[in-house]
Amino acid sequence: MLRDKSGRYAYIIGLIVLSASTVIFSVMGLLSKVENYTLITSYLAGFAIFQYVIGILIFNHLNKKY
């Protein structure tokens, strides 16, 4: 049950972060600030690590709560 909740919360947080970053990268693309796609690839790798860590943190928080 706790894994379910922590996964759901991590998913919601991930969607918020991904939506905000999509807007930021779109604006940067329109302004011709992003020409090297290494930045975007590095960001996606960092985002995957962020999702993993936030899921563990939420699970530990819920584990203490219940």
DRENKOLDO-696608 format. One line per field, with one value per residue: x, y, z of N, C-alpha, C, O in turn; residue number from 1. Coordinates in nm, 4 decimals, always signed. Atoms other than C-alpha are relative to their C-alpha. Example, Ala and Ser with C-alpha at 12.3 -4.5 7.8 and 13.67 -1.06 7.14 Angstrom:
BEGIN
n.px <- (+0.0890,-0.0820);
n.py <- (-0.1190,-0.1190);
n.pz <- (+0.0000,-0.0060);
ca.px <- (+1.2300,+1.3670);
ca.py <- (-0.4500,-0.1060);
ca.pz <- (+0.7800,+0.7140);
c.px <- (+0.0900,-0.0770);
c.py <- (+0.1200,+0.1090);
c.pz <- (+0.0000,+0.0730);
o.px <- (+0.1936,-0.0261);
o.py <- (+0.1181,+0.2198);
o.pz <- (+0.0665,+0.0899);
pos <- (1,2);
***
This chain:
BEGIN
n.px <- (+0.0823,-0.0876,-0.0674,+0.0992,+0.0124,-0.1246,-0.0116,+0.0963,-0.0499,-0.1200,+0.0480,+0.0600,-0.1094,-0.0725,+0.0766,-0.0099,-0.1355,-0.0147,+0.0786,-0.0701,-0.1231,+0.0388,+0.0243,-0.1290,-0.0793,+0.0655,-0.0327,-0.1422,-0.0122,+0.0495,-0.0991,-0.1238,-0.0995,-0.0366,-0.0375,-0.0695,+0.0968,-0.0624,+0.0658,+0.1293,-0.0284,-0.0470,+0.1160,+0.0854,-0.0680,+0.0181,+0.1414,+0.0224,-0.0558,+0.0895,+0.1202,-0.0359,-0.0270,+0.1221,+0.0827,-0.0530,+0.0270,+0.1431,+0.0280,-0.0502,+0.0885,+0.1266,-0.0295,-0.0043,+0.1323,+0.0967);
n.py <- (-0.1188,-0.1172,-0.0111,-0.0574,-0.1430,-0.0703,-0.0018,-0.0966,-0.1340,-0.0227,-0.0190,-0.1336,-0.0963,+0.0124,-0.0657,-0.1448,-0.0402,+0.0204,-0.1027,-0.1277,+0.0038,-0.0050,-0.1410,-0.0703,+0.0364,-0.0554,-0.1424,-0.0106,+0.0337,-0.1136,-0.1074,+0.0567,+0.0180,+0.1411,+0.0565,+0.1238,+0.0887,+0.0649,-0.0570,+0.0661,+0.1385,-0.0018,-0.0309,+0.1186,+0.0956,-0.0525,+0.0139,+0.1402,+0.0174,-0.0743,+0.0806,+0.1127,-0.0493,-0.0539,+0.1158,+0.0569,-0.0942,+0.0023,+0.1293,-0.0057,-0.0902,+0.0695,+0.1139,-0.0534,-0.0527,+0.1087);
n.pz <- (+0.0000,-0.0044,+0.1299,+0.0913,-0.0258,+0.0300,+0.1457,+0.0515,-0.0306,+0.0817,+0.1358,+0.0083,-0.0074,+0.1262,+0.1060,-0.0183,+0.0383,+0.1434,+0.0690,-0.0136,+0.0788,+0.1405,+0.0298,-0.0050,+0.1180,+0.1182,+0.0049,+0.0325,+0.1413,+0.0787,-0.0091,+0.0562,-0.1061,-0.0060,+0.1292,-0.0293,-0.0640,-0.1145,-0.1173,-0.0177,-0.0363,-0.1391,-0.0831,-0.0100,-0.0881,-0.1354,-0.0346,-0.0358,-0.1342,-0.0884,-0.0198,-0.0859,-0.1352,-0.0593,-0.0351,-0.1247,-0.1088,-0.0313,-0.0624,-0.1377,-0.0765,-0.0243,-0.0867,-0.1358,-0.0342,-0.0236);
ca.px <- (+0.0000,+0.2813,+0.4636,+0.1446,+0.1103,+0.4769,+0.4750,+0.1680,+0.3167,+0.6500,+0.4607,+0.2654,+0.5793,+0.7553,+0.4747,+0.4893,+0.8667,+0.8509,+0.5761,+0.7677,+1.0897,+0.9093,+0.7930,+1.1422,+1.3148,+1.0540,+1.1127,+1.4896,+1.4508,+1.2469,+1.5153,+1.7831,+1.9594,+1.9629,+2.1525,+2.3432,+2.1239,+2.3726,+2.2054,+1.8669,+2.0114,+2.1905,+1.8718,+1.6731,+1.9345,+1.9190,+1.5406,+1.5448,+1.7693,+1.5430,+1.2372,+1.4131,+1.5299,+1.1981,+1.0176,+1.2475,+1.2094,+0.8307,+0.8223,+1.0379,+0.8176,+0.5008,+0.6654,+0.7300,+0.3782,+0.1908);
ca.py <- (+0.0000,+0.2421,+0.1607,+0.2446,+0.5833,+0.6740,+0.5778,+0.7877,+1.0920,+1.0527,+1.0275,+1.3480,+1.5375,+1.4048,+1.5247,+1.8716,+1.8922,+1.7512,+1.9949,+2.2923,+2.1808,+2.1308,+2.4915,+2.6117,+2.4158,+2.5318,+2.8951,+2.8422,+2.6792,+2.9718,+3.2106,+2.9922,+2.9332,+2.5537,+2.4318,+2.1518,+1.8574,+1.7327,+1.9655,+1.8059,+1.4540,+1.5379,+1.6870,+1.3727,+1.1554,+1.3806,+1.3685,+0.9872,+0.9970,+1.2619,+1.0396,+0.7461,+0.9505,+1.1292,+0.7934,+0.6616,+0.9783,+0.9712,+0.6002,+0.6592,+0.9499,+0.7441,+0.4490,+0.6659,+0.8103,+0.4793);
ca.pz <- (+0.0000,+0.0843,-0.2377,-0.4243,-0.2582,-0.2885,-0.6560,-0.7178,-0.5441,-0.7242,-1.0531,-0.9836,-0.8824,-1.1915,-1.4166,-1.2661,-1.3094,-1.6621,-1.7643,-1.6296,-1.7972,-2.1289,-2.1171,-2.0211,-2.2983,-2.5502,-2.4619,-2.4736,-2.8152,-2.9446,-2.8261,-2.9916,-2.6610,-2.6951,-2.9960,-2.8302,-2.7397,-2.4821,-2.2321,-2.2881,-2.2694,-1.9450,-1.8069,-1.8857,-1.7152,-1.4101,-1.4188,-1.4099,-1.1033,-0.9482,-0.9986,-0.8306,-0.5323,-0.4797,-0.4829,-0.2095,-0.0015,-0.0245,+0.0610,+0.3704,+0.4775,+0.4378,+0.6126,+0.9209,+0.9076,+0.8966);
c.px <- (+0.0876,+0.0753,-0.0924,-0.0090,+0.1264,+0.0229,-0.0910,+0.0486,+0.1237,-0.0392,-0.0573,+0.1079,+0.0805,-0.0722,+0.0082,+0.1362,+0.0188,-0.0776,+0.0693,+0.1261,-0.0298,-0.0239,+0.1323,+0.0836,-0.0629,+0.0322,+0.1472,+0.0247,-0.0464,+0.0995,+0.1368,+0.1117,+0.0487,+0.0280,+0.0697,-0.0944,+0.0602,-0.0635,-0.1313,+0.0195,+0.0461,-0.1155,-0.0894,+0.0619,-0.0143,-0.1428,-0.0320,+0.0527,-0.0877,-0.1259,+0.0263,+0.0164,-0.1265,-0.0957,+0.0455,-0.0299,-0.1466,-0.0361,+0.0463,-0.0865,-0.1324,+0.0200,+0.0054,-0.1389,-0.0974,+0.0624);
c.py <- (+0.1265,+0.0190,+0.0619,+0.1512,+0.0747,+0.0069,+0.1027,+0.1430,+0.0332,+0.0257,+0.1408,+0.1071,-0.0017,+0.0674,+0.1518,+0.0499,-0.0122,+0.1044,+0.1354,+0.0022,+0.0019,+0.1445,+0.0766,-0.0312,+0.0523,+0.1478,+0.0188,-0.0343,+0.1122,+0.1153,-0.0425,-0.0105,-0.1438,-0.0487,-0.1342,-0.0909,-0.0812,+0.0492,-0.0715,-0.1456,-0.0098,+0.0286,-0.1231,-0.1072,+0.0442,-0.0137,-0.1438,-0.0276,+0.0712,-0.0805,-0.1149,+0.0462,+0.0519,-0.1128,-0.0632,+0.0917,-0.0008,-0.1305,+0.0010,+0.0909,-0.0692,-0.1184,+0.0447,+0.0428,-0.1120,-0.1099);
c.pz <- (+0.0000,-0.1304,-0.1028,+0.0166,-0.0376,-0.1505,-0.0627,+0.0233,-0.0833,-0.1453,-0.0185,+0.0028,-0.1293,-0.1148,+0.0102,-0.0459,-0.1508,-0.0796,+0.0051,-0.0862,-0.1502,-0.0429,-0.0049,-0.1233,-0.1291,-0.0166,-0.0370,-0.1468,-0.0903,-0.0007,-0.0534,+0.1024,+0.0071,-0.1410,+0.0176,+0.0796,+0.1135,+0.1294,+0.0279,+0.0410,+0.1447,+0.0953,+0.0176,+0.0881,+0.1457,+0.0475,+0.0409,+0.1408,+0.1024,+0.0303,+0.0970,+0.1447,+0.0665,+0.0384,+0.1301,+0.1176,+0.0414,+0.0686,+0.1452,+0.0876,+0.0337,+0.0943,+0.1456,+0.0457,+0.0361,+0.0777);
o.px <- (+0.0588,+0.0973,-0.0492,-0.0042,+0.1198,+0.0735,-0.0528,+0.0407,+0.1366,+0.0226,-0.0305,+0.1040,+0.1208,-0.0091,+0.0175,+0.1454,+0.0775,-0.0297,+0.0749,+0.1562,+0.0494,+0.0188,+0.1538,+0.1388,+0.0087,+0.0619,+0.1807,+0.1116,+0.0142,+0.1118,+0.2339,+0.2286,+0.1592,-0.0642,+0.0762,-0.1397,-0.0089,-0.0778,-0.1603,-0.0538,+0.0042,-0.1244,-0.1357,-0.0094,-0.0402,-0.1673,-0.1098,-0.0116,-0.1108,-0.1686,-0.0560,-0.0363,-0.1488,-0.1673,-0.0371,-0.0697,-0.1775,-0.1148,-0.0262,-0.1109,-0.1803,-0.0696,-0.0400,-0.1723,-0.1778,-0.0033);
o.py <- (+0.2228,+0.1317,+0.1401,+0.2256,+0.1807,+0.1071,+0.1712,+0.2270,+0.1449,+0.1081,+0.2061,+0.2013,+0.1033,+0.1312,+0.2213,+0.1498,+0.0760,+0.1513,+0.2070,+0.1034,+0.0551,+0.1862,+0.1584,+0.0596,+0.0850,+0.1941,+0.1064,+0.0251,+0.1383,+0.1875,+0.0325,+0.0092,-0.1695,-0.0702,-0.2151,-0.0545,-0.1632,-0.0272,-0.1059,-0.1958,-0.0995,-0.0301,-0.1506,-0.1764,-0.0376,-0.0382,-0.1656,-0.0978,+0.0194,-0.0865,-0.1430,-0.0158,+0.0257,-0.1015,-0.1010,+0.0448,+0.0022,-0.1303,-0.0456,+0.0610,-0.0610,-0.1516,-0.0282,+0.0315,-0.0970,-0.2097);
o.pz <- (-0.0711,-0.1746,-0.1874,-0.0813,-0.0999,-0.2009,-0.1576,-0.0663,-0.1333,-0.2128,-0.1194,-0.0762,-0.1794,-0.1990,-0.0910,-0.1173,-0.2133,-0.1829,-0.0949,-0.1494,-0.2280,-0.1506,-0.0944,-0.1855,-0.2238,-0.1267,-0.1167,-0.2106,-0.1942,-0.0996,-0.0435,+0.0695,+0.0548,-0.2197,-0.0750,+0.1881,+0.1739,+0.2249,+0.1425,+0.1262,+0.2179,+0.2031,+0.1283,+0.1608,+0.2340,+0.1656,+0.1337,+0.2189,+0.2117,+0.1457,+0.1842,+0.2370,+0.1847,+0.1379,+0.2131,+0.2242,+0.1605,+0.1633,+0.2331,+0.2044,+0.1468,+0.1719,+0.2338,+0.1637,+0.1281,+0.1072);
pos <- (1,2,3,4,5,6,7,8,9,10,11,12,13,14,15,16,17,18,19,20,21,22,23,24,25,26,27,28,29,30,31,32,33,34,35,36,37,38,39,40,41,42,43,44,45,46,47,48,49,50,51,52,53,54,55,56,57,58,59,60,61,62,63,64,65,66);
***
